[in-house]
């Protein structure tokens, strides 16, 4: 049962179509002095709706920011934003949830997307507005155990983003700084998004293959022992990555596996206001995978070059019929030799759980385990007189030049919407990494020989912490709408090493082909021993405030 104030009744009579709609509903109505009680029917008439709003619903687009959650509150928010009337039986949407709606959409297409998966059909009324009905069993394949979506007209704004058919173009970003998901067109920064389809279709082994294709970044060197690309933007290294909107103080120890990444959002230019200091040329935000609303069962076998065969399983879905709790698991095993004969082995497990704990509270938990090792790692050429003299299709390193890494990452986020005026968002990230490396560096001499410098770093530990908490408040000053966000973010990085750290040895002059047979030097009896100490700590603390101001649909 829904009760309306007389002011809403008065507004219904401001147009002939509103009067007709009210008379139709009167069959189910009883009048109480000062109130109108609709028995068994909900009728949402937004206070800001104009007389011609319904008539132009088919052609107007609106910017929506409706989070996933209970369908009843989402429909109320949709009606207020779109300025349209919605009529339905409250029992129809009871205990139902929605994936939410974000970005700019046509009103009709946006409503269809909001209702997707709930077996609800939308009927547009001749005088404007929409009526919601349950799809009859005779037209509902779900009655035979098959899933069904409501009939809808697909338009450009409602297509899946980043597909190959659409040229890998996207219209929304997951967030930027203290702001949550928003339209890419309404983001006042130089942004480029690498979608999941592009990452999968080029069979990317690491993110370096992606960055060399992007117009905002140069082809980066990849750290042998972490897989972290040292991305160069506008002449500066971007070595401080961002994970799901959480900035990290330093990239060391932040092992990146492609299978955990859903998309990469690249911001070109200064970003101190958004993420704090340390990112002069730009910021790289790795958006990790989340549970899907429809079941996903994907098994992929492939080759990264040479005999590097791999198997990748991607499994996702919902635990319950109401779609409140979801899961996703990505598992990868890789083994074999690279194209130049470097033995590689990698095991990755990425597990994600999420759920609507209450109608207004959403939370998720993500965990990633990465075990990576490589032998006979190609030497690093510090100085080369004539680059054409180095055949990069060959391996020049002995087998003892190797590196190993073991990483554990845990991430959790929470979103609470106690009312339409307030939203609380928070997230926390932790990564613990153990790694060791044994690397050869070559300096070319005038006689075309090379002097090797051999570095051996024993097992060392890296710890990264990061988190934020943001409070969004929505209000209006006269005809101007505001979304004011207050927040705090913090990042902390600590590096631990054993004893005196790495040991460096120099060899005699060798030809390039002789480097492959170089014997491992004596690193000393004390190598890898001694107490563990922390010689390096990085920390950033940021207090943030921002106001997202909307004057109208165009400004």
Secondary structure, DSSP 8 states (H G I E B T S, - for coil): -EEEEHHHHHHHTTSHHHHHHHHHHGGGEEEETTEEEESS-EEEE-TT--TTTTTTTTT-EEEEEE-SEEHHHHHHHHHHHHT-EEEE-HHHHTT-EE--EEEEEEHHHHHHHHHTTS-EEEEE-TTS-EEEEE--GGG-GGGGT----------GGGS-TT-TTTTT--SEES-BTTB-SEESTT--SEEEEE-HHHHHHTT-SSTHHHHTTSTTSEEEEE-TTT--EEEEETTEEE-S-EETTEE-S--TT----GGGEEEEEEEES--HHHH-SS-SSEEEEEEE----SS-EEEEEEEESSTT-EEEEEEEEEESSTT--EEEEEEEEEEEEE-TTS-EEEEEEEEEEEEEESSSSEEEEEEEEEEEEEESS---EEEE-S-GGG--TTS----TT--EEEEEEEEEEEEEEEEETTEEEEEEEEEEEEEEEEEEEEEEE-TTS-EEEEEEEEEEEEEEEEEEEEEEEEEEEETTEEEEEEEEEEEEEEEEEEETT--EEEEEEEE-GGGGGG-------TTTT-S-EEEEEEEEEEEEEEEEEEESSS--
